[in-house]
Amino acid sequence: MTAGQNAPILMGAYRFPKLLTSKSEPVILGVLPGRVWLTGQGGVFFDAPTDQITAKANTKVGHVTLEVDGTKHIIAGVGSAKGGPFSPEQLQELQDSQQGVAADPTTQSLMAGRALFIGTPGKVDGTYHGGIQSLVGREIGEQRDFGEAMRELLTAVGVKL
């Protein structure tokens, strides 16, 4: 990505406040060269230059932990079974962003520049049925694909993983 890019690339993801929790919320991860932000339905979690972000990627599961100002944000493409849906406003923001991204040829080399990534709530709810639904629905593969696109995008704008 080049500094002349106008449109931010956005991804619809799920934020977990900590690992091994059943609570997640839909968020929008936005990037421009040198800058990353995370917004939820209740407002902004952070908006920071990439050099102020500590990041750690889990390539087996596919989530990324972003730490900004001492607060950790675990970002994943598949939310918890109790994770709520994206609001209509969030979905509209994500869809609207795609036009600007599609018009910028510099974004087309990135997975998140070629396709709109919007996460989904998971099926694993602690029951046998939920586990089977997760396997049949290919949630692990979906999460890994989402994580790969997110890692590529964060690296492209200057976040060190």
Stockholm file with secondary structure:
# STOCKHOLM 1.0

chainA/1-161         MTAGQNAPILMGAYRFPKLLTSKSEPVILGVLPGRVWLTGQGGVFFDAPTDQITAKANTKVGHVTLEVDGTKHIIAGVGSAKGGPFSPEQLQELQDSQQGVAADPTTQSLMAGRALFIGTPGKVDGTYHGGIQSLVGREIGEQRDFGEAMRELLTAVGVKL
#=GR chainA/1-161 SS CCTTCCSCEEEEEEEESSSSCSCCEEEEEEEETTEEEEEETTEEEEEEEGGGEEEEECTTTCCEEEEETTEEEEEESEECTTCCCCCHHHHHHHHHHHHHHHTCGGGTTSHHHHSCCBCEECCCSSSHHHHHHHHHTTHHHHHHHHHHHHHHHHHHTTCCC
#=GC SS_cons         CCTTCCSCEEEEEEEESSSSCSCCEEEEEEEETTEEEEEETTEEEEEEEGGGEEEEECTTTCCEEEEETTEEEEEESEECTTCCCCCHHHHHHHHHHHHHHHTCGGGTTSHHHHSCCBCEECCCSSSHHHHHHHHHTTHHHHHHHHHHHHHHHHHHTTCCC
//
